[in-house]
Every structure is written in C-alpha cells, then in structure tokens.
C-alpha cells in the first residue's frame, strides 16, 4: 500500500480553474491514486483479449499494434448495440449540474473527476471518429485523436469512478454517467487494460464461485467456526446445510461475509435468524458469491457470472433465492438480469414460509433481499427482539449506492434498525437515500495501492458521519453492502476515529431473542454487553 498523505495535506486541494485546457493537461500517475494492472493469467482464465502482465507506471503498456483499430471497432459495435450509449454521447449540454455531485471531485478538486468531464474524455474521441462536425473541425468542436496519452487518461479516470450513479440523480437529461464509465472500461478491457483487483476476483468467481477463491471445504469450515462463536454467545448449536438438494431456499451471501471482519458478524446474524425460524435453506459452496465483479469488466462477463447463481439454484432444485447484504449483486439482479437471461421461470415466485407474504417485486428474478425478508418478519411479529442489547451503540445508516439508487431499497434497513436499536440518527438529508454519498471504494476500487484515492473519494461520506458523531455521539455506521463493510473501517479510522462499521444483521443478531438461549452476556463480537457479567461497567 502506498504511503498515506497526511490528513492536513489531503485537505489542501482547490477548485480553481486549471491553468491549461483539459485537452492539453497530461495525466499524472500519482502513487496512491491508481491500481495495479491486471495479471495475464487472470485475464486468460476467463478468455479476455490481449492478456499479459503490464504496469500502469511503465511508459510502454505493450499494446497490440492495431490497438486503435480495436478500440474504434469496439466503439462502433457498442454504439450500434446500445442506443443509450449513442444518446449519452450526443445529448449532454455541459450544464455542469453533475459537476459537484461526484465524491471523487469533491475529495480531490481534480476537474477530470467531474462526471461531465470524465465522460468528455470518451465523448471527444466519439466526436472525432463518429460525427461529421468532429471529422471536419476536430479540436474546435471538442474532438480529438485517439492517442496513447488519451488511452492512458481513459484508464486513469475510468478507474477513478465507482459507478455509484449519484451524478445521474441530478442530470436534467437523465444521462447515466456510470454507463459511460462501463463503456469506457469495456473498451479498455479489449486491450487487456484491466486492474488486478477486478481481474483476480473475476477469475476466482468464474473458477471457484467466489471472489477470493475460497475452496468448498474452506467455506464450510469458516461457517462452522462462526457457529462455534454463536454457541458460545447463545448456547445454541447451529448446523447449516451446504449443497443440499430439495431445500426450499438457496441463500447467497457476498463472500466477504464468510471470512472477513466485520462481515462475518452479519453472517452470524443471518445464521441465528434462520435457526430461530427453522428456515429450510441451504448454502452453496459453488455459487458462494453474491457480488458480480464481472460487471466492472464487460456486460458479457457480468452475464456469465450472474448465470452461475441461477445454475446452482436449478441444480439444487430450490424454490427461490434469498440474498444477503450485498451491493452490486442487487444492481445487477434488478437492472440487468431480465435483459441477459429473461425471467427465472424455473423457480417459484418467492413467498415467505413464515408470514405468507408474497414478494411480488421478485416475480421475475426470484431473489429477495435479506432486509426485505427480515423487515417482513418484524412487521408480522414473528421474532422477539431486545433492542436494549444495542443500547451502547448510537447508530447511523449508510445507503449503499447500488441497493439504494439502483433498487430503491431504503426503508427496509431503517425499519429493522429502528426495531433493534434505541438510538438511531440520520445523516444530513442531502447525503442519504437517493442522494447518498459513495464509500469511495466500489466498482472494484477496493485495493490497497490506491488508498489515497479511496480516502479522498470517501471523504464526503465521512464528513456526513462526522456531523452525526459530533451532534449525536454516533459510534456505529451500519450498512447493507460487503464492499462498504470492507472499505469503511479504514475510512472511519482515518477521518472519523471512534466509529465502528456493522452490517444491519449484526445489529439484529445482537437483539434477537432465540428460543432456549442462555443469558446473553456477549455481543456477536464476543465483547461484553453493557450491564452484563463481570464487565458490567463497560
């Protein structure tokens, strides 16, 4: 990981007008602001083109001789295939409504991180080769030749966009700048110009079923370890099933919840809830990743990885799918899956076996979000909760970009939190729900070598957390996204010390009263509960 810039220096950026025109300002590959290049072996594993080892810091990127032809043919193909792409290239009037909505621009002051200008990096090449005015007048109408410097600029800035879509909320023309980033990354991928933090997880998801390459036995042992902790806390022995044919429900989690803090505590909450319900579910060790890292490379790769979950559901003969607290899983499922595969008609429309509620919103996908499922249980008084177990926590909630903006999942997590916690506080209105600020690490940017970029991009969110910390004593940032749970601990430690990061179902697990449990003295992190046991002063 690159050496971190001092906090005081990090905040010394300016929004001044640059001294040079954006077309004449070369990209500066500053350490801490970009990721390592993809390894050839991982690109080869999924049959990506032009696989090779390369480094962004090298002057020579070992591009194929006909790289310009590859890019322009790729653009032509996508312009013909996706009407939205051509529309987004043509209709922008540079009004700047999106300019100050990007967390990377707010946190860095770099004008090329304004969504309108980041899109212009691609639009200028589109104009030069695909419009009459650009072919005739070139630079005068904002068109420019596709050169190696332009290509490197694309790579640098399209991997400084988390595809969070906050800018799209404010665009008067409905331009989805995230889709432009997606197209830019697809074109770069044609040349093998991916990043390792995406290429590695994609290869692992394709070959092993999860982004870190956990083997089936590793998944089983990790979950069994969590069950041992649950037994210590509750006295309850839980034995989840794996790869069991004929179960009613396939439960799919983000793989981060299987092995990494703080996600494992959310996973413990899932397991405790299902045990209390007597839910007929199974976990798969072969489709053990809810997140879709293929989405950050190409439309086709995202389609291939999405199909793995449904192939496993079909193999196991389940009725429907329940998904854990994941981010881009839900954007992919709800915005793209029907286009890729059509309705999953071999599964049944999901119905809660506990409440009888029919989840009509999942009629096509046959997949229900865990917070929808749990909120429904609480609404129908099907589980007993003791929110006082979380009284030492003062909680705020981060709307994860993809579930919130892409799926409209905003009230269910809040409903749960308000039932399992007595102290909940919202961040400022302009930073939540549809206007939520990004963690700064999504879309595959959750590496270590680009930590300065992540800290800058996450600063606006951290600043909103700092507001509720100072005004309400908030010490917990809750969320429903595995990337958030991975990214926020570093972000909070740097900008807002004293704020822990938790999944919503960790809070639920603390509050859940299980039949036959021993008296609770510990929370899910094996820390003493306030007023319990020998550490009652904690």
C-alpha positions in Angstrom: 0.0 0.0 0.0 1.3 3.5 -0.9 2.3 5.7 2.0 -0.7 7.8 3.1 -0.7 11.5 2.7 -1.1 13.5 5.9 -4.7 14.4 6.7 -3.9 18.1 6.7 -2.2 17.9 3.2 -5.1 15.7 2.0 -7.5 18.6 2.6 -5.4 21.2 0.8 -6.9 20.8 -2.6 -8.5 23.7 -4.5 -11.3 24.1 -7.0 -9.5 26.7 -9.0 -9.8 26.9 -12.8 -6.8 24.9 -14.2 -4.0 26.8 -15.9 -4.2 24.7 -19.0 -7.1 23.4 -21.2 -8.2 19.9 -20.2 -7.2 18.5 -23.5 -3.7 19.8 -23.0 -3.3 18.6 -19.4 -1.5 15.3 -19.4 -2.4 12.7 -16.8 -0.2 12.4 -13.7 0.0 8.9 -12.4 0.4 9.8 -8.7 1.2 6.9 -6.4 -1.8 6.1 -4.1 -4.4 7.1 -6.8 -4.3 4.1 -9.2 -4.4 0.4 -9.0 -2.0 -2.3 -10.3 -2.6 -3.6 -13.8 -4.3 -7.0 -14.3 -2.2 -10.1 -14.4 -2.2 -12.0 -17.6 -3.0 -15.4 -16.0 -6.3 -14.0 -14.6 -7.3 -12.5 -17.9 -6.5 -15.8 -19.7 -8.6 -17.7 -17.2 -11.8 -16.0 -18.5 -10.7 -15.7 -22.1 -10.2 -11.9 -22.0 -8.4 -10.5 -25.0 -4.7 -9.3 -25.1 -3.9 -11.0 -21.8 -0.4 -10.0 -20.5 1.3 -8.7 -17.4 1.7 -4.9 -17.5 2.1 -1.9 -15.2 0.4 1.5 -15.4 3.6 3.1 -14.2 5.5 1.9 -17.2 5.9 4.1 -20.2 5.2 1.2 -22.6 2.0 -0.6 -21.9 2.8 -3.3 -24.5 -0.3 -2.5 -26.6 -1.1 -4.6 -29.6 0.0 -3.0 -32.9 -3.6 -2.4 -34.0 -4.9 -1.1 -30.7 -6.5 2.0 -32.2 -8.5 -0.2 -34.6 -9.6 -2.5 -31.8 -10.9 0.5 -29.8 -12.7 2.2 -32.6 -14.3 -1.1 -33.8 -15.4 -1.7 -30.2 -16.9 1.8 -30.0 -18.7 1.2 -33.3 -20.1 -2.1 -32.1 -21.4 -0.6 -28.9 -22.9 2.4 -30.5 -24.9 0.1 -32.8 -25.9 -2.2 -30.0 -26.7 0.2 -27.2 -29.0 3.1 -28.1 -28.3 4.6 -24.7 -24.6 4.9 -25.4 -25.1 7.0 -28.5 -27.7 9.0 -26.7 -25.4 9.7 -23.8 -22.7 10.8 -26.2 -25.0 13.2 -28.1 -27.3 14.9 -25.6 -25.0 16.3 -22.9 -25.1 20.1 -23.0 -22.2 20.5 -20.4 -24.6 22.3 -17.9 -22.4 21.1 -15.0 -25.3 20.0 -12.8 -23.4 16.8 -12.1 -20.0 18.5 -11.5 -20.0 18.9 -7.7 -22.0 15.7 -7.1 -19.1 13.3 -7.6 -17.3 12.3 -4.3 -14.0 12.0 -6.2 -14.3 15.5 -7.4 -15.4 16.8 -4.0 -12.5 15.0 -2.4 -9.7 15.8 -4.8 -10.6 19.0 -6.7 -9.5 17.3 -10.0 -11.7 18.7 -12.7 -11.4 15.5 -14.7 -13.3 13.8 -11.9 -16.3 15.9 -12.6 -18.7 13.4 -14.3 -19.3 15.7 -17.2 -15.6 16.0 -17.9 -14.8 12.3 -17.3 -17.5 11.5 -19.9 -15.9 14.1 -22.2 -12.7 12.1 -22.2 -14.6 9.4 -24.2 -17.0 11.8 -25.9 -14.2 13.7 -27.5 -13.0 10.6 -29.3 -16.5 9.7 -30.3 -16.9 13.1 -31.9 -13.6 12.8 -33.8 -14.4 9.4 -35.4 -18.2 9.2 -35.4 -19.6 12.7 -36.0 -19.5 14.9 -39.1 -18.6 18.0 -37.1 -15.7 16.2 -35.4 -14.3 14.8 -38.6 -14.4 18.3 -40.2 -13.4 20.6 -37.4 -11.6 18.5 -34.8 -10.4 20.3 -31.8 -12.7 23.3 -32.5 -15.8 21.2 -31.6 -14.2 19.3 -28.8 -13.0 16.3 -30.8 -9.5 14.8 -30.5 -7.5 11.9 -32.0 -7.2 8.7 -30.1 -3.6 8.6 -28.9 -1.7 6.6 -26.3 -1.9 9.6 -24.0 -5.7 9.7 -24.4 -5.9 6.0 -23.8 -3.9 6.4 -20.6 -6.1 9.2 -19.5 -9.2 7.0 -20.0 -7.7 4.3 -17.9 -6.7 6.6 -15.1 -10.1 8.3 -14.8 -12.4 5.4 -15.6 -10.8 3.6 -12.7 -11.5 6.7 -10.6 -15.2 6.3 -10.9 -17.2 3.9 -8.6 -20.2 3.8 -10.9 -22.3 5.0 -8.0 -24.7 6.9 -10.2 -25.1 9.9 -7.8 -24.5 12.3 -10.7 -27.4 10.7 -12.6 -29.8 11.8 -9.9 -29.1 15.4 -10.7 -28.7 15.2 -14.5 -31.6 17.1 -16.2 -31.3 15.0 -19.3 -31.2 11.6 -17.5 -27.6 10.8 -18.6 -26.3 7.8 -16.6 -22.6 8.6 -16.3 -22.0 5.2 -14.8 -22.9 3.6 -18.1 -20.3 5.8 -19.8 -17.7 4.5 -17.4 -18.9 1.0 -18.0 -18.4 1.5 -21.8 -15.0 3.1 -21.2 -13.9 0.1 -19.1 -15.3 -2.4 -21.7 -13.2 -0.7 -24.4 -10.1 -0.8 -22.2 -10.7 -4.4 -21.5 -10.5 -5.2 -25.2 -6.8 -4.3 -24.8 -6.2 -6.2 -21.6 -6.2 -2.9 -19.7 -8.0 -4.0 -16.6 -6.9 -3.8 -12.9 -5.8 -6.7 -10.8 -8.3 -6.1 -8.0 -11.0 -6.7 -10.6 -9.3 -9.3 -12.8 -8.3 -11.5 -9.9 -11.8 -11.6 -8.3 -13.4 -12.2 -11.7 -11.2 -15.2 -12.4 -11.8 -16.5 -8.9 -15.6 -16.1 -9.2 -15.5 -17.9 -12.6 -13.3 -20.8 -11.4 -14.2 -21.1 -7.7 -17.6 -19.3 -7.3 -16.4 -16.5 -5.1 -14.1 -13.5 -5.4 -11.3 -14.6 -3.1 -11.1 -18.2 -4.4 -12.3 -20.0 -1.3 -12.4 -23.7 -1.7 -15.6 -25.6 -0.7 -14.0 -27.0 2.4 -12.8 -23.6 3.4 -16.3 -22.2 3.2 -17.7 -25.0 5.3 -15.0 -24.6 7.9 -15.4 -20.8 8.1 -19.1 -21.1 8.7 -18.6 -23.8 11.2 -16.2 -21.6 13.1 -18.9 -18.8 13.2 -21.4 -21.3 14.5 -18.9 -22.1 17.4 -18.9 -18.5 18.3 -22.7 -18.4 18.2 -22.8 -21.4 20.5 -20.5 -19.5 22.9 -22.8 -16.5 22.9 -26.2 -18.1 22.9 -25.7 -21.8 23.9 -27.4 -22.8 20.6 -25.9 -25.4 18.4 -26.4 -24.4 14.7 -25.6 -26.8 11.8 -26.3 -25.1 8.5 -26.6 -27.3 5.4 -24.4 -27.0 2.3 -25.3 -28.0 -1.3 -28.4 -29.8 -0.1 -30.8 -30.7 -2.9 -34.5 -30.1 -2.3 -34.2 -27.2 0.2 -36.8 -24.5 -0.2 -34.4 -21.6 -0.3 -30.9 -21.1 -1.7 -29.1 -18.4 0.5 -26.4 -16.5 -1.3 -24.1 -14.1 0.5 -21.3 -11.9 -0.5 -18.2 -14.0 0.1 -16.7 -11.3 2.3 -19.3 -12.2 4.9 -17.8 -15.7 5.1 -14.3 -14.8 6.1 -13.6 -11.2 6.8 -14.4 -8.8 9.6 -16.8 -7.1 10.1 -18.9 -9.0 7.5 -18.6 -12.3 9.5 -20.7 -10.7 12.2 -23.5 -10.0 9.8 -23.2 -13.6 8.7 -23.6 -14.8 12.3 -26.8 -12.7 12.4 -28.1 -14.5 9.3 -27.4 -17.9 10.8 -29.0 -17.1 14.1 -32.1 -15.7 12.4 -32.6 -18.8 10.2 -32.0 -21.1 13.2 -34.7 -19.3 15.2 -37.1 -19.5 12.2 -36.4 -23.2 11.4 -35.9 -22.0 7.8 -35.5 -24.6 5.2 -32.4 -23.2 3.4 -29.1 -24.3 2.1 -25.8 -22.6 1.2 -23.8 -23.4 -1.9 -20.1 -23.8 -1.9 -20.0 -23.4 -5.6 -22.1 -20.3 -6.1 -20.8 -18.6 -2.9 -20.6 -15.0 -4.1 -23.5 -12.6 -4.4 -21.3 -9.8 -5.8 -20.7 -9.6 -9.5 -17.2 -8.4 -10.3 -17.7 -9.2 -13.9 -19.9 -6.1 -14.0 -16.7 -4.0 -13.8 -15.2 -5.5 -16.9 -17.8 -6.2 -19.5 -21.5 -6.8 -20.0 -20.8 -10.3 -21.2 -18.7 -11.3 -18.2 -21.3 -9.9 -15.8 -23.9 -12.1 -17.6 -21.7 -15.2 -17.2 -21.2 -14.7 -13.5 -24.8 -14.0 -12.8 -25.8 -17.2 -14.5 -23.7 -19.2 -12.0 -26.1 -18.4 -9.1 -29.2 -19.5 -11.1 -27.5 -22.6 -12.5 -26.8 -23.6 -8.9 -30.4 -22.9 -7.9 -31.6 -25.1 -10.7 -29.1 -27.9 -9.8 -30.2 -27.9 -6.2 -33.9 -27.7 -7.0 -34.8 -24.9 -4.7 -37.9 -22.8 -4.9 -36.4 -19.4 -4.7 -33.3 -17.4 -3.7 -32.6 -15.3 -0.7 -29.7 -12.9 -1.0 -27.5 -11.4 1.8 -26.3 -7.9 2.4 -24.5 -7.2 -0.8 -24.3 -4.1 -3.0 -23.7 -4.7 -6.7 -25.5 -8.1 -6.6 -28.7 -6.1 -6.3 -28.0 -3.6 -9.1 -27.1 -6.5 -11.5 -30.2 -8.6 -10.4 -32.7 -5.8 -10.7 -31.4 -3.7 -13.6 -29.8 -6.2 -16.0 -30.7 -9.8 -15.4 -34.0 -9.8 -17.3 -32.2 -8.5 -20.4 -29.5 -11.1 -20.1 -31.5 -14.2 -19.2 -35.2 -13.3 -19.1 -37.3 -14.3 -16.1 -36.1 -17.2 -13.9 -39.3 -19.2 -14.6 -37.9 -22.5 -13.4 -38.1 -21.0 -9.9 -41.2 -20.0 -7.9 -42.3 -16.5 -7.1 -40.9 -16.0 -3.6 -43.3 -16.4 -0.6 -42.1 -16.2 3.0 -42.7 -19.6 4.6 -43.1 -17.7 7.9 -45.5 -14.9 7.2 -47.0 -15.9 3.8 -46.0 -12.6 2.3 -45.6 -12.8 -1.5 -42.6 -10.8 -2.7 -44.1 -9.5 -5.9 -41.1 -7.3 -6.6 -39.1 -10.5 -7.1 -41.6 -12.1 -9.5 -39.1 -12.2 -12.3 -35.7 -12.5 -10.5 -37.0 -14.9 -7.8 -34.5 -13.4 -5.5 -35.4 -11.5 -2.3 -33.1 -9.2 -0.3 -32.4 -10.3 3.3 -33.6 -6.9 4.7 -36.9 -7.3 2.8 -37.3 -10.7 4.3 -36.3 -9.6 7.8 -38.4 -6.4 7.8 -41.4 -8.5 6.9 -40.8 -10.9 9.8 -40.6 -8.0 12.3 -43.7 -6.3 10.8 -45.6 -9.5 11.5 -44.2 -10.0 15.0 -42.6 -13.3 14.1 -39.3 -12.8 16.0 -38.7 -11.4 19.5 -36.2 -8.6 19.9 -34.4 -6.9 22.8 -33.1 -3.6 21.5 -31.5 -2.8 24.8 -28.7 -5.1 24.0 -27.6 -2.4 21.5 -28.0 0.5 23.9 -24.3 1.1 23.9 -24.5 1.8 20.2 -25.5 5.1 18.6 -26.2 4.2 15.1 -26.4 5.9 11.7 -27.1 4.3 8.4 -25.3 4.5 5.1 -27.5 3.9 2.0 -25.2 1.7 -0.1 -25.3 3.1 -3.7 -26.5 0.1 -5.6 -29.3 -1.1 -3.3 -30.5 2.5 -2.7 -30.2 4.2 -6.1 -30.4 1.1 -8.3 -33.0 -0.8 -6.4 -34.9 1.6 -4.2 -34.1 -0.4 -1.0 -34.1 2.4 1.5 -36.8 2.0 4.1 -36.4 -1.7 5.0 -33.0 -1.4 6.5 -34.1 1.6 8.5 -37.2 -0.2 9.7 -35.0 -3.1 11.0 -32.5 -0.7 12.7 -35.3 1.2 14.5 -36.6 -2.1 15.9 -33.3 -3.5 17.1 -31.7 -0.2 18.3 -32.9 2.5 20.6 -30.5 5.1 19.3 -30.7 5.8 15.6 -29.7 9.1 13.9 -29.9 10.1 10.2 -27.1 11.9 8.4 -28.0 15.2 6.6 -30.8 14.8 4.2 -28.7 15.7 1.1 -26.4 12.8 1.9 -28.8 9.9 2.2 -31.4 7.8 0.3 -31.2 8.6 -3.5 -28.6 11.3 -2.8 -26.4 9.0 -0.8 -22.7 9.5 -0.9 -20.4 6.7 -2.0 -17.9 4.8 0.2 -15.3 5.7 -2.5 -14.2 2.1 -3.0 -16.9 0.5 -5.1 -16.8 -1.0 -8.7 -13.6 -2.9 -7.9 -11.5 0.0 -6.5 -11.2 -1.5 -3.0 -7.5 -2.2 -3.3 -4.7 -1.1 -1.0 -2.3 0.6 -3.5 -4.9 3.3 -4.4 -5.7 4.2 -0.7 -5.2 7.9 -1.1 -7.9 7.9 -3.9 -10.2 5.9 -1.7 -9.8 8.2 1.3 -10.4 11.3 -0.9 -13.4 9.7 -2.5 -14.8 8.6 0.8 -14.2 12.0 2.5 -17.7 13.4 1.7 -19.4 10.4 3.3 -17.0 10.5 6.2 -17.8 14.2 6.7 -21.5 13.4 7.0 -20.7 10.7 9.6 -18.6 13.2 11.5 -21.6 15.5 11.6 -23.8 12.9 13.4 -20.8 11.9 15.6 -20.3 15.4 16.8 -24.1 16.2 17.2 -25.4 12.8 18.4 -22.4 10.8 19.6 -22.8 8.3 16.8 -20.3 5.4 17.1 -21.7 2.9 14.6 -22.1 3.2 10.8 -24.5 0.5 9.6 -24.8 -0.6 6.0 -26.0 -3.5 3.8 -23.0 -3.9 1.5 -20.0 -6.1 1.8 -17.8 -3.6 0.0 -18.9 -0.9 2.4 -18.0 -3.2 5.3 -14.6 -3.8 3.8 -13.9 -0.1 2.9 -15.4 1.8 5.8 -13.2 0.7 8.6 -10.1 2.3 7.1 -12.1 5.3 6.1 -13.6 5.8 9.5 -10.2 5.2 11.3 -8.7 7.9 9.1 -11.4 10.6 9.0 -13.8 9.8 11.9 -12.0 7.7 14.6 -14.3 6.1 17.1 -16.9 4.9 14.6 -17.3 1.1 14.1 -18.8 -0.4 11.0 -21.6 -3.0 11.2 -24.0 -4.8 8.9 -27.7 -4.5 9.8 -27.9 -8.1 10.6 -25.1 -7.9 13.1 -27.3 -5.4 15.0 -30.3 -7.8 14.5 -28.2 -10.8 15.8 -27.4 -8.8 19.0 -31.1 -8.0 19.6 -32.6 -11.4 18.5 -34.0 -13.4 21.4 -33.7 -17.1 20.5 -35.7 -19.9 21.9 -33.7 -21.8 24.6 -30.7 -19.4 24.5 -28.6 -18.9 27.6 -28.5 -15.4 29.2 -26.6 -13.2 26.8 -23.5 -11.5 28.2 -21.6 -11.1 25.0 -22.4 -9.4 21.7 -21.6 -11.1 18.3 -18.0 -9.8 18.5 -17.6 -11.6 21.8 -17.5 -8.3 23.7 -19.4 -7.8 27.0 -22.9 -6.4 26.6 -23.5 -3.3 28.8 -24.7 -4.2 32.2 -24.0 -7.9 31.9 -21.5 -10.1 33.6 -18.3 -9.1 35.3 -17.7 -6.2 33.0 -20.9 -4.5 33.8 -19.2 -1.1 33.9 -18.4 -1.4 30.1 
